[in-house]
Amino acid sequence: MPDTPLSALETHLGYWLRMVSNQVSHRFALKVEAMEVTVAEWVMLRELYEVPAMVPSQLAGKLDLTRGAISKLADRLENKGLVTRTADETDKRSHTLAITGAGRELVPQLAALADENDALFFGHLSAGERQTLLDILGKITRQTGIRTPPTG
């Protein structure tokens, strides 16, 4: 037996953050998987939704993923008809990724699922409480240098 009393799990903020995060993430993953995409695919589609096209290396930097991970996601999304690859006319080794019409139609539906999921878990908070939580989580990510978007 240690001489120093151990702190209870419930006294750690990380314990509570993980408990909430696991549930929020799991419920959202189930919702998007019902639409036949993964959370990582949703994140990539959402980024591509805002631009006409993007080179994979730029997308990798923006999402803080490896080029290999972007390539695998692009393969899956291309097979689903949600993304296209277009070879660069001046450099055949390079290509761009663009969202297809089907992908463009799907993104608002997935965004609605994200909104519904947020409402389920955070809808009982006041607008001020939600803003405070956003501010605190933003401060933590900035102070610790966290850049990687949640993709799974």
Phi and psi in radians as a Rosetta constraint file:
Dihedral C 1 N 2 CA 2 C 2 CIRCULARHARMONIC -1.251 0.35
Dihedral N 2 CA 2 C 2 N 3 CIRCULARHARMONIC 2.629 0.35
Dihedral C 2 N 3 CA 3 C 3 CIRCULARHARMONIC -1.279 0.35
Dihedral N 3 CA 3 C 3 N 4 CIRCULARHARMONIC -0.548 0.35
Dihedral C 3 N 4 CA 4 C 4 CIRCULARHARMONIC -1.570 0.35
Dihedral N 4 CA 4 C 4 N 5 CIRCULARHARMONIC 2.279 0.35
Dihedral C 4 N 5 CA 5 C 5 CIRCULARHARMONIC -1.149 0.35
Dihedral N 5 CA 5 C 5 N 6 CIRCULARHARMONIC 2.468 0.35
Dihedral C 5 N 6 CA 6 C 6 CIRCULARHARMONIC -1.469 0.35
Dihedral N 6 CA 6 C 6 N 7 CIRCULARHARMONIC 2.461 0.35
Dihedral C 6 N 7 CA 7 C 7 CIRCULARHARMONIC -1.293 0.35
Dihedral N 7 CA 7 C 7 N 8 CIRCULARHARMONIC 2.543 0.35
Dihedral C 7 N 8 CA 8 C 8 CIRCULARHARMONIC -1.271 0.35
Dihedral N 8 CA 8 C 8 N 9 CIRCULARHARMONIC 2.605 0.35
Dihedral C 8 N 9 CA 9 C 9 CIRCULARHARMONIC -0.909 0.35
Dihedral N 9 CA 9 C 9 N 10 CIRCULARHARMONIC -0.752 0.35
Dihedral C 9 N 10 CA 10 C 10 CIRCULARHARMONIC -1.165 0.35
Dihedral N 10 CA 10 C 10 N 11 CIRCULARHARMONIC -0.156 0.35
Dihedral C 10 N 11 CA 11 C 11 CIRCULARHARMONIC -1.522 0.35
Dihedral N 11 CA 11 C 11 N 12 CIRCULARHARMONIC -0.108 0.35
Dihedral C 11 N 12 CA 12 C 12 CIRCULARHARMONIC -1.706 0.35
Dihedral N 12 CA 12 C 12 N 13 CIRCULARHARMONIC 2.207 0.35
Dihedral C 12 N 13 CA 13 C 13 CIRCULARHARMONIC -1.021 0.35
Dihedral N 13 CA 13 C 13 N 14 CIRCULARHARMONIC -0.657 0.35
Dihedral C 13 N 14 CA 14 C 14 CIRCULARHARMONIC -1.024 0.35
Dihedral N 14 CA 14 C 14 N 15 CIRCULARHARMONIC -0.634 0.35
Dihedral C 14 N 15 CA 15 C 15 CIRCULARHARMONIC -1.040 0.35
Dihedral N 15 CA 15 C 15 N 16 CIRCULARHARMONIC -0.846 0.35
Dihedral C 15 N 16 CA 16 C 16 CIRCULARHARMONIC -1.226 0.35
Dihedral N 16 CA 16 C 16 N 17 CIRCULARHARMONIC -0.709 0.35
Dihedral C 16 N 17 CA 17 C 17 CIRCULARHARMONIC -1.053 0.35
Dihedral N 17 CA 17 C 17 N 18 CIRCULARHARMONIC -0.774 0.35
Dihedral C 17 N 18 CA 18 C 18 CIRCULARHARMONIC -1.145 0.35
Dihedral N 18 CA 18 C 18 N 19 CIRCULARHARMONIC -0.712 0.35
Dihedral C 18 N 19 CA 19 C 19 CIRCULARHARMONIC -1.045 0.35
Dihedral N 19 CA 19 C 19 N 20 CIRCULARHARMONIC -0.842 0.35
Dihedral C 19 N 20 CA 20 C 20 CIRCULARHARMONIC -1.187 0.35
Dihedral N 20 CA 20 C 20 N 21 CIRCULARHARMONIC -0.826 0.35
Dihedral C 20 N 21 CA 21 C 21 CIRCULARHARMONIC -1.013 0.35
Dihedral N 21 CA 21 C 21 N 22 CIRCULARHARMONIC -0.767 0.35
Dihedral C 21 N 22 CA 22 C 22 CIRCULARHARMONIC -1.028 0.35
Dihedral N 22 CA 22 C 22 N 23 CIRCULARHARMONIC -0.759 0.35
Dihedral C 22 N 23 CA 23 C 23 CIRCULARHARMONIC -1.234 0.35
Dihedral N 23 CA 23 C 23 N 24 CIRCULARHARMONIC -0.773 0.35
Dihedral C 23 N 24 CA 24 C 24 CIRCULARHARMONIC -1.053 0.35
Dihedral N 24 CA 24 C 24 N 25 CIRCULARHARMONIC -0.836 0.35
Dihedral C 24 N 25 CA 25 C 25 CIRCULARHARMONIC -1.131 0.35
Dihedral N 25 CA 25 C 25 N 26 CIRCULARHARMONIC -0.777 0.35
Dihedral C 25 N 26 CA 26 C 26 CIRCULARHARMONIC -1.106 0.35
Dihedral N 26 CA 26 C 26 N 27 CIRCULARHARMONIC -0.820 0.35
Dihedral C 26 N 27 CA 27 C 27 CIRCULARHARMONIC -1.079 0.35
Dihedral N 27 CA 27 C 27 N 28 CIRCULARHARMONIC -0.731 0.35
Dihedral C 27 N 28 CA 28 C 28 CIRCULARHARMONIC -1.164 0.35
Dihedral N 28 CA 28 C 28 N 29 CIRCULARHARMONIC -0.731 0.35
Dihedral C 28 N 29 CA 29 C 29 CIRCULARHARMONIC -1.030 0.35
Dihedral N 29 CA 29 C 29 N 30 CIRCULARHARMONIC -0.736 0.35
Dihedral C 29 N 30 CA 30 C 30 CIRCULARHARMONIC -1.094 0.35
Dihedral N 30 CA 30 C 30 N 31 CIRCULARHARMONIC -0.693 0.35
Dihedral C 30 N 31 CA 31 C 31 CIRCULARHARMONIC -1.165 0.35
Dihedral N 31 CA 31 C 31 N 32 CIRCULARHARMONIC -0.791 0.35
Dihedral C 31 N 32 CA 32 C 32 CIRCULARHARMONIC -1.291 0.35
Dihedral N 32 CA 32 C 32 N 33 CIRCULARHARMONIC -0.560 0.35
Dihedral C 32 N 33 CA 33 C 33 CIRCULARHARMONIC -1.134 0.35
Dihedral N 33 CA 33 C 33 N 34 CIRCULARHARMONIC -0.502 0.35
Dihedral C 33 N 34 CA 34 C 34 CIRCULARHARMONIC -1.148 0.35
Dihedral N 34 CA 34 C 34 N 35 CIRCULARHARMONIC -0.372 0.35
Dihedral C 34 N 35 CA 35 C 35 CIRCULARHARMONIC -1.671 0.35
Dihedral N 35 CA 35 C 35 N 36 CIRCULARHARMONIC 0.158 0.35
Dihedral C 35 N 36 CA 36 C 36 CIRCULARHARMONIC 1.185 0.35
Dihedral N 36 CA 36 C 36 N 37 CIRCULARHARMONIC 0.586 0.35
Dihedral C 36 N 37 CA 37 C 37 CIRCULARHARMONIC -2.351 0.35
Dihedral N 37 CA 37 C 37 N 38 CIRCULARHARMONIC 2.768 0.35
Dihedral C 37 N 38 CA 38 C 38 CIRCULARHARMONIC -1.642 0.35
Dihedral N 38 CA 38 C 38 N 39 CIRCULARHARMONIC 2.971 0.35
Dihedral C 38 N 39 CA 39 C 39 CIRCULARHARMONIC -1.101 0.35
Dihedral N 39 CA 39 C 39 N 40 CIRCULARHARMONIC -0.735 0.35
Dihedral C 39 N 40 CA 40 C 40 CIRCULARHARMONIC -1.067 0.35
Dihedral N 40 CA 40 C 40 N 41 CIRCULARHARMONIC -0.706 0.35
Dihedral C 40 N 41 CA 41 C 41 CIRCULARHARMONIC -1.144 0.35
Dihedral N 41 CA 41 C 41 N 42 CIRCULARHARMONIC -0.694 0.35
Dihedral C 41 N 42 CA 42 C 42 CIRCULARHARMONIC -1.042 0.35
Dihedral N 42 CA 42 C 42 N 43 CIRCULARHARMONIC -0.798 0.35
Dihedral C 42 N 43 CA 43 C 43 CIRCULARHARMONIC -1.060 0.35
Dihedral N 43 CA 43 C 43 N 44 CIRCULARHARMONIC -0.766 0.35
Dihedral C 43 N 44 CA 44 C 44 CIRCULARHARMONIC -1.153 0.35
Dihedral N 44 CA 44 C 44 N 45 CIRCULARHARMONIC -0.771 0.35
Dihedral C 44 N 45 CA 45 C 45 CIRCULARHARMONIC -1.044 0.35
Dihedral N 45 CA 45 C 45 N 46 CIRCULARHARMONIC -0.727 0.35
Dihedral C 45 N 46 CA 46 C 46 CIRCULARHARMONIC -1.092 0.35
Dihedral N 46 CA 46 C 46 N 47 CIRCULARHARMONIC -0.700 0.35
Dihedral C 46 N 47 CA 47 C 47 CIRCULARHARMONIC -1.159 0.35
Dihedral N 47 CA 47 C 47 N 48 CIRCULARHARMONIC -0.734 0.35
Dihedral C 47 N 48 CA 48 C 48 CIRCULARHARMONIC -1.255 0.35
Dihedral N 48 CA 48 C 48 N 49 CIRCULARHARMONIC -0.391 0.35
Dihedral C 48 N 49 CA 49 C 49 CIRCULARHARMONIC -1.055 0.35
Dihedral N 49 CA 49 C 49 N 50 CIRCULARHARMONIC -0.545 0.35
Dihedral C 49 N 50 CA 50 C 50 CIRCULARHARMONIC -1.490 0.35
Dihedral N 50 CA 50 C 50 N 51 CIRCULARHARMONIC -0.195 0.35
Dihedral C 50 N 51 CA 51 C 51 CIRCULARHARMONIC -2.267 0.35
Dihedral N 51 CA 51 C 51 N 52 CIRCULARHARMONIC 2.714 0.35
Dihedral C 51 N 52 CA 52 C 52 CIRCULARHARMONIC -1.156 0.35
Dihedral N 52 CA 52 C 52 N 53 CIRCULARHARMONIC -0.686 0.35
Dihedral C 52 N 53 CA 53 C 53 CIRCULARHARMONIC -2.893 0.35
Dihedral N 53 CA 53 C 53 N 54 CIRCULARHARMONIC 2.816 0.35
Dihedral C 53 N 54 CA 54 C 54 CIRCULARHARMONIC -2.617 0.35
Dihedral N 54 CA 54 C 54 N 55 CIRCULARHARMONIC 2.482 0.35
Dihedral C 54 N 55 CA 55 C 55 CIRCULARHARMONIC -1.337 0.35
Dihedral N 55 CA 55 C 55 N 56 CIRCULARHARMONIC 2.552 0.35
Dihedral C 55 N 56 CA 56 C 56 CIRCULARHARMONIC -0.983 0.35
Dihedral N 56 CA 56 C 56 N 57 CIRCULARHARMONIC -0.648 0.35
Dihedral C 56 N 57 CA 57 C 57 CIRCULARHARMONIC -1.126 0.35
Dihedral N 57 CA 57 C 57 N 58 CIRCULARHARMONIC -0.642 0.35
Dihedral C 57 N 58 CA 58 C 58 CIRCULARHARMONIC -1.164 0.35
Dihedral N 58 CA 58 C 58 N 59 CIRCULARHARMONIC -0.727 0.35
Dihedral C 58 N 59 CA 59 C 59 CIRCULARHARMONIC -1.136 0.35
Dihedral N 59 CA 59 C 59 N 60 CIRCULARHARMONIC -0.712 0.35
Dihedral C 59 N 60 CA 60 C 60 CIRCULARHARMONIC -1.051 0.35
Dihedral N 60 CA 60 C 60 N 61 CIRCULARHARMONIC -0.762 0.35
Dihedral C 60 N 61 CA 61 C 61 CIRCULARHARMONIC -1.145 0.35
Dihedral N 61 CA 61 C 61 N 62 CIRCULARHARMONIC -0.711 0.35
Dihedral C 61 N 62 CA 62 C 62 CIRCULARHARMONIC -1.158 0.35
Dihedral N 62 CA 62 C 62 N 63 CIRCULARHARMONIC -0.664 0.35
Dihedral C 62 N 63 CA 63 C 63 CIRCULARHARMONIC -1.655 0.35
Dihedral N 63 CA 63 C 63 N 64 CIRCULARHARMONIC -0.029 0.35
Dihedral C 63 N 64 CA 64 C 64 CIRCULARHARMONIC 0.961 0.35
Dihedral N 64 CA 64 C 64 N 65 CIRCULARHARMONIC 0.786 0.35
Dihedral C 64 N 65 CA 65 C 65 CIRCULARHARMONIC -2.058 0.35
Dihedral N 65 CA 65 C 65 N 66 CIRCULARHARMONIC 2.825 0.35
Dihedral C 65 N 66 CA 66 C 66 CIRCULARHARMONIC -1.297 0.35
Dihedral N 66 CA 66 C 66 N 67 CIRCULARHARMONIC 2.795 0.35
Dihedral C 66 N 67 CA 67 C 67 CIRCULARHARMONIC -1.096 0.35
Dihedral N 67 CA 67 C 67 N 68 CIRCULARHARMONIC -0.600 0.35
Dihedral C 67 N 68 CA 68 C 68 CIRCULARHARMONIC -1.084 0.35
Dihedral N 68 CA 68 C 68 N 69 CIRCULARHARMONIC -0.732 0.35
Dihedral C 68 N 69 CA 69 C 69 CIRCULARHARMONIC -1.135 0.35
Dihedral N 69 CA 69 C 69 N 70 CIRCULARHARMONIC -0.721 0.35
Dihedral C 69 N 70 CA 70 C 70 CIRCULARHARMONIC -1.098 0.35
Dihedral N 70 CA 70 C 70 N 71 CIRCULARHARMONIC -0.721 0.35
Dihedral C 70 N 71 CA 71 C 71 CIRCULARHARMONIC -1.076 0.35
Dihedral N 71 CA 71 C 71 N 72 CIRCULARHARMONIC -0.755 0.35
Dihedral C 71 N 72 CA 72 C 72 CIRCULARHARMONIC -1.143 0.35
Dihedral N 72 CA 72 C 72 N 73 CIRCULARHARMONIC -0.742 0.35
Dihedral C 72 N 73 CA 73 C 73 CIRCULARHARMONIC -1.106 0.35
Dihedral N 73 CA 73 C 73 N 74 CIRCULARHARMONIC -0.752 0.35
Dihedral C 73 N 74 CA 74 C 74 CIRCULARHARMONIC -1.086 0.35
Dihedral N 74 CA 74 C 74 N 75 CIRCULARHARMONIC -0.712 0.35
Dihedral C 74 N 75 CA 75 C 75 CIRCULARHARMONIC -1.018 0.35
Dihedral N 75 CA 75 C 75 N 76 CIRCULARHARMONIC -0.846 0.35
Dihedral C 75 N 76 CA 76 C 76 CIRCULARHARMONIC -1.114 0.35
Dihedral N 76 CA 76 C 76 N 77 CIRCULARHARMONIC -0.774 0.35
Dihedral C 76 N 77 CA 77 C 77 CIRCULARHARMONIC -1.206 0.35
Dihedral N 77 CA 77 C 77 N 78 CIRCULARHARMONIC -0.595 0.35
Dihedral C 77 N 78 CA 78 C 78 CIRCULARHARMONIC -1.165 0.35
Dihedral N 78 CA 78 C 78 N 79 CIRCULARHARMONIC -0.722 0.35
Dihedral C 78 N 79 CA 79 C 79 CIRCULARHARMONIC -1.108 0.35
Dihedral N 79 CA 79 C 79 N 80 CIRCULARHARMONIC -0.476 0.35
Dihedral C 79 N 80 CA 80 C 80 CIRCULARHARMONIC -1.537 0.35
Dihedral N 80 CA 80 C 80 N 81 CIRCULARHARMONIC -0.048 0.35
Dihedral C 80 N 81 CA 81 C 81 CIRCULARHARMONIC 1.321 0.35
Dihedral N 81 CA 81 C 81 N 82 CIRCULARHARMONIC 0.390 0.35
Dihedral C 81 N 82 CA 82 C 82 CIRCULARHARMONIC -1.799 0.35
Dihedral N 82 CA 82 C 82 N 83 CIRCULARHARMONIC -0.281 0.35
Dihedral C 82 N 83 CA 83 C 83 CIRCULARHARMONIC -2.441 0.35
Dihedral N 83 CA 83 C 83 N 84 CIRCULARHARMONIC 2.575 0.35
Dihedral C 83 N 84 CA 84 C 84 CIRCULARHARMONIC -2.105 0.35
Dihedral N 84 CA 84 C 84 N 85 CIRCULARHARMONIC 2.674 0.35
Dihedral C 84 N 85 CA 85 C 85 CIRCULARHARMONIC -1.927 0.35
Dihedral N 85 CA 85 C 85 N 86 CIRCULARHARMONIC 2.356 0.35
Dihedral C 85 N 86 CA 86 C 86 CIRCULARHARMONIC -2.202 0.35
Dihedral N 86 CA 86 C 86 N 87 CIRCULARHARMONIC 2.179 0.35
Dihedral C 86 N 87 CA 87 C 87 CIRCULARHARMONIC -1.192 0.35
Dihedral N 87 CA 87 C 87 N 88 CIRCULARHARMONIC 2.488 0.35
Dihedral C 87 N 88 CA 88 C 88 CIRCULARHARMONIC -1.252 0.35
Dihedral N 88 CA 88 C 88 N 89 CIRCULARHARMONIC 2.242 0.35
Dihedral C 88 N 89 CA 89 C 89 CIRCULARHARMONIC -1.142 0.35
Dihedral N 89 CA 89 C 89 N 90 CIRCULARHARMONIC -0.494 0.35
Dihedral C 89 N 90 CA 90 C 90 CIRCULARHARMONIC -1.613 0.35
Dihedral N 90 CA 90 C 90 N 91 CIRCULARHARMONIC -0.405 0.35
Dihedral C 90 N 91 CA 91 C 91 CIRCULARHARMONIC -2.410 0.35
Dihedral N 91 CA 91 C 91 N 92 CIRCULARHARMONIC 1.713 0.35
Dihedral C 91 N 92 CA 92 C 92 CIRCULARHARMONIC -1.101 0.35
Dihedral N 92 CA 92 C 92 N 93 CIRCULARHARMONIC -0.281 0.35
Dihedral C 92 N 93 CA 93 C 93 CIRCULARHARMONIC -1.364 0.35
Dihedral N 93 CA 93 C 93 N 94 CIRCULARHARMONIC -0.327 0.35
Dihedral C 93 N 94 CA 94 C 94 CIRCULARHARMONIC -1.780 0.35
Dihedral N 94 CA 94 C 94 N 95 CIRCULARHARMONIC 2.664 0.35
Dihedral C 94 N 95 CA 95 C 95 CIRCULARHARMONIC -2.619 0.35
Dihedral N 95 CA 95 C 95 N 96 CIRCULARHARMONIC 2.918 0.35
Dihedral C 95 N 96 CA 96 C 96 CIRCULARHARMONIC -2.069 0.35
Dihedral N 96 CA 96 C 96 N 97 CIRCULARHARMONIC 2.754 0.35
Dihedral C 96 N 97 CA 97 C 97 CIRCULARHARMONIC -1.958 0.35
Dihedral N 97 CA 97 C 97 N 98 CIRCULARHARMONIC 2.430 0.35
Dihedral C 97 N 98 CA 98 C 98 CIRCULARHARMONIC -2.470 0.35
Dihedral N 98 CA 98 C 98 N 99 CIRCULARHARMONIC 2.581 0.35
Dihedral C 98 N 99 CA 99 C 99 CIRCULARHARMONIC -1.337 0.35
Dihedral N 99 CA 99 C 99 N 100 CIRCULARHARMONIC 2.479 0.35
Dihedral C 99 N 100 CA 100 C 100 CIRCULARHARMONIC -1.525 0.35
Dihedral N 100 CA 100 C 100 N 101 CIRCULARHARMONIC 3.052 0.35
Dihedral C 100 N 101 CA 101 C 101 CIRCULARHARMONIC -1.029 0.35
Dihedral N 101 CA 101 C 101 N 102 CIRCULARHARMONIC -0.723 0.35
Dihedral C 101 N 102 CA 102 C 102 CIRCULARHARMONIC -1.118 0.35
Dihedral N 102 CA 102 C 102 N 103 CIRCULARHARMONIC -0.705 0.35
Dihedral C 102 N 103 CA 103 C 103 CIRCULARHARMONIC -1.133 0.35
Dihedral N 103 CA 103 C 103 N 104 CIRCULARHARMONIC -0.718 0.35
Dihedral C 103 N 104 CA 104 C 104 CIRCULARHARMONIC -1.096 0.35
Dihedral N 104 CA 104 C 104 N 105 CIRCULARHARMONIC -0.612 0.35
Dihedral C 104 N 105 CA 105 C 105 CIRCULARHARMONIC -1.277 0.35
Dihedral N 105 CA 105 C 105 N 106 CIRCULARHARMONIC -0.552 0.35
Dihedral C 105 N 106 CA 106 C 106 CIRCULARHARMONIC -1.327 0.35
Dihedral N 106 CA 106 C 106 N 107 CIRCULARHARMONIC -0.628 0.35
Dihedral C 106 N 107 CA 107 C 107 CIRCULARHARMONIC -0.972 0.35
Dihedral N 107 CA 107 C 107 N 108 CIRCULARHARMONIC -0.820 0.35
Dihedral C 107 N 108 CA 108 C 108 CIRCULARHARMONIC -1.082 0.35
Dihedral N 108 CA 108 C 108 N 109 CIRCULARHARMONIC -0.566 0.35
Dihedral C 108 N 109 CA 109 C 109 CIRCULARHARMONIC -1.168 0.35
Dihedral N 109 CA 109 C 109 N 110 CIRCULARHARMONIC -0.720 0.35
Dihedral C 109 N 110 CA 110 C 110 CIRCULARHARMONIC -1.204 0.35
Dihedral N 110 CA 110 C 110 N 111 CIRCULARHARMONIC -0.659 0.35
Dihedral C 110 N 111 CA 111 C 111 CIRCULARHARMONIC -1.087 0.35
Dihedral N 111 CA 111 C 111 N 112 CIRCULARHARMONIC -0.670 0.35
Dihedral C 111 N 112 CA 112 C 112 CIRCULARHARMONIC -1.107 0.35
Dihedral N 112 CA 112 C 112 N 113 CIRCULARHARMONIC -0.661 0.35
Dihedral C 112 N 113 CA 113 C 113 CIRCULARHARMONIC -1.125 0.35
Dihedral N 113 CA 113 C 113 N 114 CIRCULARHARMONIC -0.696 0.35
Dihedral C 113 N 114 CA 114 C 114 CIRCULARHARMONIC -1.100 0.35
Dihedral N 114 CA 114 C 114 N 115 CIRCULARHARMONIC -0.731 0.35
Dihedral C 114 N 115 CA 115 C 115 CIRCULARHARMONIC -1.112 0.35
Dihedral N 115 CA 115 C 115 N 116 CIRCULARHARMONIC -0.753 0.35
Dihedral C 115 N 116 CA 116 C 116 CIRCULARHARMONIC -1.083 0.35
Dihedral N 116 CA 116 C 116 N 117 CIRCULARHARMONIC -0.717 0.35
Dihedral C 116 N 117 CA 117 C 117 CIRCULARHARMONIC -1.136 0.35
Dihedral N 117 CA 117 C 117 N 118 CIRCULARHARMONIC -0.744 0.35
Dihedral C 117 N 118 CA 118 C 118 CIRCULARHARMONIC -1.059 0.35
Dihedral N 118 CA 118 C 118 N 119 CIRCULARHARMONIC -0.756 0.35
Dihedral C 118 N 119 CA 119 C 119 CIRCULARHARMONIC -1.088 0.35
Dihedral N 119 CA 119 C 119 N 120 CIRCULARHARMONIC -0.687 0.35
Dihedral C 119 N 120 CA 120 C 120 CIRCULARHARMONIC -1.064 0.35
Dihedral N 120 CA 120 C 120 N 121 CIRCULARHARMONIC -0.791 0.35
Dihedral C 120 N 121 CA 121 C 121 CIRCULARHARMONIC -1.582 0.35
Dihedral N 121 CA 121 C 121 N 122 CIRCULARHARMONIC -0.514 0.35
Dihedral C 121 N 122 CA 122 C 122 CIRCULARHARMONIC -2.130 0.35
Dihedral N 122 CA 122 C 122 N 123 CIRCULARHARMONIC 0.006 0.35
Dihedral C 122 N 123 CA 123 C 123 CIRCULARHARMONIC -1.124 0.35
Dihedral N 123 CA 123 C 123 N 124 CIRCULARHARMONIC -0.408 0.35
Dihedral C 123 N 124 CA 124 C 124 CIRCULARHARMONIC -1.396 0.35
Dihedral N 124 CA 124 C 124 N 125 CIRCULARHARMONIC -0.164 0.35
Dihedral C 124 N 125 CA 125 C 125 CIRCULARHARMONIC -1.445 0.35
Dihedral N 125 CA 125 C 125 N 126 CIRCULARHARMONIC 2.573 0.35
Dihedral C 125 N 126 CA 126 C 126 CIRCULARHARMONIC -1.228 0.35
Dihedral N 126 CA 126 C 126 N 127 CIRCULARHARMONIC 2.883 0.35
Dihedral C 126 N 127 CA 127 C 127 CIRCULARHARMONIC -1.018 0.35
Dihedral N 127 CA 127 C 127 N 128 CIRCULARHARMONIC -0.696 0.35
Dihedral C 127 N 128 CA 128 C 128 CIRCULARHARMONIC -1.139 0.35
Dihedral N 128 CA 128 C 128 N 129 CIRCULARHARMONIC -0.721 0.35
Dihedral C 128 N 129 CA 129 C 129 CIRCULARHARMONIC -1.141 0.35
Dihedral N 129 CA 129 C 129 N 130 CIRCULARHARMONIC -0.722 0.35
Dihedral C 129 N 130 CA 130 C 130 CIRCULARHARMONIC -1.076 0.35
Dihedral N 130 CA 130 C 130 N 131 CIRCULARHARMONIC -0.770 0.35
Dihedral C 130 N 131 CA 131 C 131 CIRCULARHARMONIC -1.126 0.35
Dihedral N 131 CA 131 C 131 N 132 CIRCULARHARMONIC -0.714 0.35
Dihedral C 131 N 132 CA 132 C 132 CIRCULARHARMONIC -1.079 0.35
Dihedral N 132 CA 132 C 132 N 133 CIRCULARHARMONIC -0.771 0.35
Dihedral C 132 N 133 CA 133 C 133 CIRCULARHARMONIC -1.088 0.35
Dihedral N 133 CA 133 C 133 N 134 CIRCULARHARMONIC -0.779 0.35
Dihedral C 133 N 134 CA 134 C 134 CIRCULARHARMONIC -1.042 0.35
Dihedral N 134 CA 134 C 134 N 135 CIRCULARHARMONIC -0.767 0.35
Dihedral C 134 N 135 CA 135 C 135 CIRCULARHARMONIC -1.091 0.35
Dihedral N 135 CA 135 C 135 N 136 CIRCULARHARMONIC -0.782 0.35
Dihedral C 135 N 136 CA 136 C 136 CIRCULARHARMONIC -1.125 0.35
Dihedral N 136 CA 136 C 136 N 137 CIRCULARHARMONIC -0.830 0.35
Dihedral C 136 N 137 CA 137 C 137 CIRCULARHARMONIC -1.126 0.35
Dihedral N 137 CA 137 C 137 N 138 CIRCULARHARMONIC -0.672 0.35
Dihedral C 137 N 138 CA 138 C 138 CIRCULARHARMONIC -1.086 0.35
Dihedral N 138 CA 138 C 138 N 139 CIRCULARHARMONIC -0.735 0.35
Dihedral C 138 N 139 CA 139 C 139 CIRCULARHARMONIC -1.101 0.35
Dihedral N 139 CA 139 C 139 N 140 CIRCULARHARMONIC -0.751 0.35
Dihedral C 139 N 140 CA 140 C 140 CIRCULARHARMONIC -1.077 0.35
Dihedral N 140 CA 140 C 140 N 141 CIRCULARHARMONIC -0.776 0.35
Dihedral C 140 N 141 CA 141 C 141 CIRCULARHARMONIC -1.153 0.35
Dihedral N 141 CA 141 C 141 N 142 CIRCULARHARMONIC -0.679 0.35
Dihedral C 141 N 142 CA 142 C 142 CIRCULARHARMONIC -1.176 0.35
Dihedral N 142 CA 142 C 142 N 143 CIRCULARHARMONIC -0.781 0.35
Dihedral C 142 N 143 CA 143 C 143 CIRCULARHARMONIC -1.166 0.35
Dihedral N 143 CA 143 C 143 N 144 CIRCULARHARMONIC -0.536 0.35
Dihedral C 143 N 144 CA 144 C 144 CIRCULARHARMONIC -1.729 0.35
Dihedral N 144 CA 144 C 144 N 145 CIRCULARHARMONIC -0.062 0.35
Dihedral C 144 N 145 CA 145 C 145 CIRCULARHARMONIC 1.340 0.35
Dihedral N 145 CA 145 C 145 N 146 CIRCULARHARMONIC 0.312 0.35
Dihedral C 145 N 146 CA 146 C 146 CIRCULARHARMONIC -1.193 0.35
Dihedral N 146 CA 146 C 146 N 147 CIRCULARHARMONIC 2.201 0.35
Dihedral C 146 N 147 CA 147 C 147 CIRCULARHARMONIC -2.185 0.35
Dihedral N 147 CA 147 C 147 N 148 CIRCULARHARMONIC -0.352 0.35
Dihedral C 147 N 148 CA 148 C 148 CIRCULARHARMONIC -1.258 0.35
Dihedral N 148 CA 148 C 148 N 149 CIRCULARHARMONIC 2.091 0.35
Dihedral C 148 N 149 CA 149 C 149 CIRCULARHARMONIC -1.189 0.35
Dihedral N 149 CA 149 C 149 N 150 CIRCULARHARMONIC 2.578 0.35
Dihedral C 149 N 150 CA 150 C 150 CIRCULARHARMONIC -1.216 0.35
Dihedral N 150 CA 150 C 150 N 151 CIRCULARHARMONIC 2.085 0.35
Dihedral C 150 N 151 CA 151 C 151 CIRCULARHARMONIC -2.115 0.35
Dihedral N 151 CA 151 C 151 N 152 CIRCULARHARMONIC 0.071 0.35
